[in-house]
């Protein structure tokens, strides 16, 4: 059972104020807006659902859960290597690597624990295990923060007002919870990635000019 302190700690970790630089990454969304593929709140919701069901939202949650459950250091290293490999495009690897390194640096100095650089979901999973935080709540809040950050990025890229943006995050919350629950009932044998257009958008963004986001 999560305590009030557990909740407050996780809220701090997934907050936009936590210095992992999440505001600088759009996960390829900037390219999709530029090409007109994502042009409305409905388009954005469809894309987010696909990423959570078939793309990095699903695989990263599996990596987070696996990292939380992992025993030896070698097992964690293997999970981290697989997490980086699943981030196929160069910008995706940069995104997960840089956010993970920033998360580890700050969290280890404040809470103690492992100081080795890890991919972002692996770093969050290991830190949650070390802090005694429940894996189910960690996974759900991680996915919700992932969606919230991308909706915030969309607000800087397309006509999406504050109320519409918050309504979209609200609509996405049940799917975040459901995908986290599915990941908790699975293991890394369930890894898959078929959100091909999201991956292609990340590759195309590497040479997009002008651009606001790093990915």
C-alpha positions as CSV (number, residue, x, y, z in Angstrom):
1,X,0.0,0.0,0.0
2,X,1.5,3.3,-1.1
3,X,2.0,5.9,1.7
4,X,1.5,9.6,1.4
5,X,5.3,10.0,1.3
6,X,5.4,7.5,-1.6
7,X,2.9,9.5,-3.5
8,X,4.7,12.8,-2.9
9,X,8.0,11.3,-4.0
10,X,6.6,10.0,-7.2
11,X,4.8,13.2,-7.9
12,X,8.2,15.0,-7.5
13,X,10.0,12.6,-9.8
14,X,7.5,12.8,-12.7
15,X,6.8,16.6,-12.2
16,X,7.8,18.9,-15.1
17,X,9.9,20.7,-12.5
18,X,12.2,17.6,-12.0
19,X,15.3,18.5,-14.0
20,X,15.5,15.8,-16.6
21,X,14.9,18.2,-19.5
22,X,11.6,16.6,-20.6
23,X,10.4,19.9,-22.0
24,X,13.0,19.8,-24.7
25,X,11.8,16.5,-26.3
26,X,8.7,15.9,-28.5
27,X,9.3,12.2,-29.3
28,X,9.0,12.9,-33.0
29,X,5.7,14.8,-32.6
30,X,7.2,18.0,-34.0
31,X,7.8,16.3,-37.3
32,X,4.2,14.9,-37.4
33,X,2.7,18.4,-36.7
34,X,5.0,19.9,-39.4
35,X,3.8,17.4,-42.0
36,X,0.1,17.8,-41.0
37,X,-0.2,14.2,-39.8
38,X,-1.2,15.5,-36.4
39,X,-3.3,18.6,-36.8
40,X,-6.0,18.4,-34.2
41,X,-6.7,17.1,-30.7
42,X,-8.3,14.0,-32.1
43,X,-5.2,13.3,-34.3
44,X,-3.0,13.8,-31.2
45,X,-5.1,11.4,-29.1
46,X,-4.9,8.8,-31.9
47,X,-1.2,9.1,-32.1
48,X,-0.8,8.9,-28.3
49,X,-2.9,5.8,-28.1
50,X,-0.8,4.1,-30.8
51,X,2.4,5.0,-29.0
52,X,1.0,3.6,-25.7
53,X,-0.4,0.5,-27.3
54,X,2.2,-0.4,-29.9
55,X,5.3,1.9,-29.4
56,X,7.7,3.2,-26.8
57,X,4.9,3.8,-24.2
58,X,4.4,0.0,-24.0
59,X,8.0,-1.1,-24.3
60,X,9.3,1.6,-21.9
61,X,6.8,0.5,-19.3
62,X,7.9,-3.1,-19.6
63,X,11.5,-2.0,-19.1
64,X,10.6,0.1,-16.0
65,X,8.8,-2.9,-14.5
66,X,11.6,-5.3,-15.4
67,X,14.2,-2.9,-13.9
68,X,12.2,-2.7,-10.7
69,X,12.0,-6.5,-10.4
70,X,15.7,-7.1,-11.4
71,X,18.1,-8.7,-9.0
72,X,21.8,-8.6,-10.0
73,X,23.7,-5.7,-11.5
74,X,24.3,-7.8,-14.7
75,X,20.6,-8.2,-15.1
76,X,20.1,-4.5,-14.9
77,X,22.8,-3.9,-17.4
78,X,21.1,-6.3,-19.8
79,X,17.7,-4.6,-19.4
80,X,19.4,-1.2,-20.0
81,X,21.1,-2.4,-23.1
82,X,17.8,-3.8,-24.4
83,X,16.0,-0.5,-23.6
84,X,18.5,1.5,-25.6
85,X,18.3,-1.0,-28.5
86,X,14.5,-0.6,-28.6
87,X,15.0,3.1,-29.0
88,X,15.9,2.7,-32.7
89,X,16.2,6.2,-34.1
90,X,19.3,8.2,-33.0
91,X,17.0,10.9,-31.5
92,X,15.1,8.3,-29.5
93,X,18.3,6.9,-28.0
94,X,19.5,10.4,-27.2
95,X,16.1,11.2,-25.6
96,X,16.1,8.2,-23.3
97,X,19.8,8.3,-22.6
98,X,20.0,12.0,-21.7
99,X,16.8,12.0,-19.6
100,X,17.9,8.8,-17.8
101,X,21.4,10.3,-17.0
102,X,19.8,13.5,-15.7
103,X,17.3,11.5,-13.6
104,X,20.1,9.3,-12.1
105,X,22.3,12.3,-11.3
106,X,19.7,14.2,-9.4
107,X,18.0,11.3,-7.7
108,X,21.2,9.7,-6.5
109,X,22.3,12.9,-4.9
110,X,19.0,13.5,-3.1
111,X,17.9,9.9,-2.3
112,X,21.2,8.0,-2.7
113,X,21.4,4.8,-4.8
114,X,22.9,3.8,-8.1
115,X,24.9,6.5,-9.9
116,X,25.4,4.6,-13.2
117,X,23.7,6.1,-16.3
118,X,20.7,4.2,-17.5
119,X,17.9,4.6,-20.0
120,X,15.1,6.7,-18.6
121,X,12.6,4.0,-17.8
122,X,15.3,1.7,-16.4
123,X,16.6,4.5,-14.2
124,X,13.1,5.3,-12.8
125,X,12.4,1.6,-12.1
126,X,15.6,1.1,-10.3
127,X,15.2,4.2,-8.2
128,X,11.7,3.3,-7.3
129,X,12.9,-0.2,-6.1
130,X,15.7,1.4,-4.1
131,X,13.3,3.9,-2.5
132,X,10.7,1.2,-1.7
133,X,8.1,2.7,-4.0
134,X,5.4,0.4,-5.4
135,X,6.0,-0.6,-8.9
136,X,2.3,-0.4,-10.0
137,X,2.0,3.2,-9.0
138,X,5.4,4.1,-10.4
139,X,4.5,2.6,-13.8
140,X,1.1,4.4,-13.9
141,X,2.5,7.8,-13.0
142,X,5.4,7.4,-15.4
143,X,3.1,6.8,-18.3
144,X,0.8,9.6,-17.2
145,X,3.7,12.0,-17.1
146,X,4.9,10.8,-20.5
147,X,1.5,11.6,-22.0
148,X,1.3,15.0,-20.2
149,X,4.7,16.0,-21.5
150,X,3.7,15.2,-25.1
151,X,0.4,17.1,-24.8
152,X,2.4,20.0,-23.4
153,X,4.7,19.8,-26.4
154,X,1.8,19.8,-28.7
155,X,0.5,23.0,-27.2
156,X,3.7,24.7,-28.4
157,X,3.3,23.3,-31.9
158,X,-0.3,23.5,-32.8
159,X,-3.6,25.2,-31.9
160,X,-4.4,23.4,-28.7
161,X,-5.8,25.4,-25.8
162,X,-5.3,24.7,-22.2
163,X,-8.7,23.3,-21.5
164,X,-8.6,21.0,-24.5
165,X,-5.2,19.9,-23.6
166,X,-6.2,19.0,-20.0
167,X,-9.3,17.3,-21.3
168,X,-7.1,15.1,-23.6
169,X,-4.8,14.2,-20.7
170,X,-7.9,13.2,-18.7
171,X,-9.2,11.0,-21.5
172,X,-5.8,9.3,-21.8
173,X,-5.6,8.5,-18.1
174,X,-7.5,5.2,-18.2
175,X,-5.3,3.9,-21.0
176,X,-2.2,4.9,-19.0
177,X,-3.5,2.8,-16.1
178,X,-4.5,-0.1,-18.3
179,X,-1.1,-0.3,-20.1
180,X,0.7,-0.1,-16.8
181,X,-1.5,-3.0,-15.5
182,X,-0.7,-5.0,-18.6
183,X,3.0,-4.5,-18.2
184,X,2.8,-5.6,-14.6
185,X,1.2,-8.8,-15.7
186,X,3.9,-9.4,-18.4
187,X,7.7,-9.6,-18.7
188,X,10.2,-8.7,-21.4
189,X,9.1,-11.6,-23.6
190,X,6.1,-9.3,-24.4
191,X,8.3,-6.7,-25.9
192,X,7.2,-5.4,-29.3
193,X,7.3,-2.2,-31.3
194,X,5.0,-1.6,-34.3
195,X,4.5,2.1,-34.2
196,X,6.5,2.5,-37.4
197,X,5.3,6.0,-38.4
198,X,6.4,7.3,-35.0
199,X,9.8,5.9,-35.5
200,X,10.0,7.3,-39.0
201,X,9.0,10.7,-37.8
202,X,11.8,10.6,-35.2
203,X,14.3,9.8,-38.0
204,X,13.0,12.6,-40.2
205,X,13.1,15.1,-37.4
206,X,16.9,14.7,-37.3
207,X,17.2,17.0,-40.3
208,X,14.1,19.1,-39.9
209,X,14.7,22.9,-40.0
210,X,13.5,25.0,-38.3
211,X,12.6,23.1,-35.2
212,X,11.9,23.8,-31.5
213,X,12.5,20.5,-29.9
214,X,15.6,18.3,-29.7
215,X,13.6,15.2,-30.8
